[in-house]
Amino acid sequence: MKLLVFHIGADRYGLRLRDVVRVLPLLELKQLPLAPDSVAGLMDLHGVSVPVIDLCRASGLPSGADHFDTRIIVADYVAPGGVHHQLGLRAERVLGVQEVRDDQLNHSGVQAAPFLGQVVSDEQGMLQLVELDQLLPAELRALLFQSTDNSA
């Protein structure tokens, strides 16, 4: 499978390329007062408001510094009810695409965050999958997509 590889803090993570709609340069976001810490804001994507999650903050880390390769990954997020939403992911230092074979993946053995999945080791160290369908807790999903998705 092909993964879009990026950093959350000092560590490498990957998102299945099939879930990626597009990768955008870092855009100015509309801030959302009183939003949970992991919500970086809203972006305007061709007239559509798309919520953006800061992957560092969602992982319990402080928001990373803006780098020349910090990007917003627009992903196809499928809610439990099967409704599709566009979701922005602020990712530090997007590195590009990497091919990983299924037989290279191993369970991490840690259940710290439900959205962190299997790991693979290579010459650059460990790379961990981000399970997009597990990224948003039900409460946050209800806040972000309240007008179009009642399957919280």
QUIPE-V77867 format. One record per run of one state. SS is the DSSP state (A for helix, B for strand, O for the rest). FROM is the first residue (numbers start at 0). LEN is the number of residues. If there is no record, write none. Layout:
ss->SS from->FROM len->LEN
ss->SS from->FROM len->LEN
This chain:
ss->O from->0 len->1
ss->B from->1 len->7
ss->O from->8 len->2
ss->B from->10 len->6
ss->A from->16 len->3
ss->B from->19 len->6
ss->O from->25 len->4
ss->B from->29 len->1
ss->O from->30 len->8
ss->B from->38 len->7
ss->O from->45 len->2
ss->B from->47 len->7
ss->A from->54 len->4
ss->O from->58 len->12
ss->B from->70 len->8
ss->O from->78 len->5
ss->B from->83 len->16
ss->O from->99 len->2
ss->A from->101 len->3
ss->O from->104 len->1
ss->B from->105 len->1
ss->O from->106 len->9
ss->B from->115 len->7
ss->O from->122 len->2
ss->B from->124 len->6
ss->O from->130 len->1
ss->A from->131 len->3
ss->O from->134 len->3
ss->A from->137 len->7
ss->O from->144 len->8
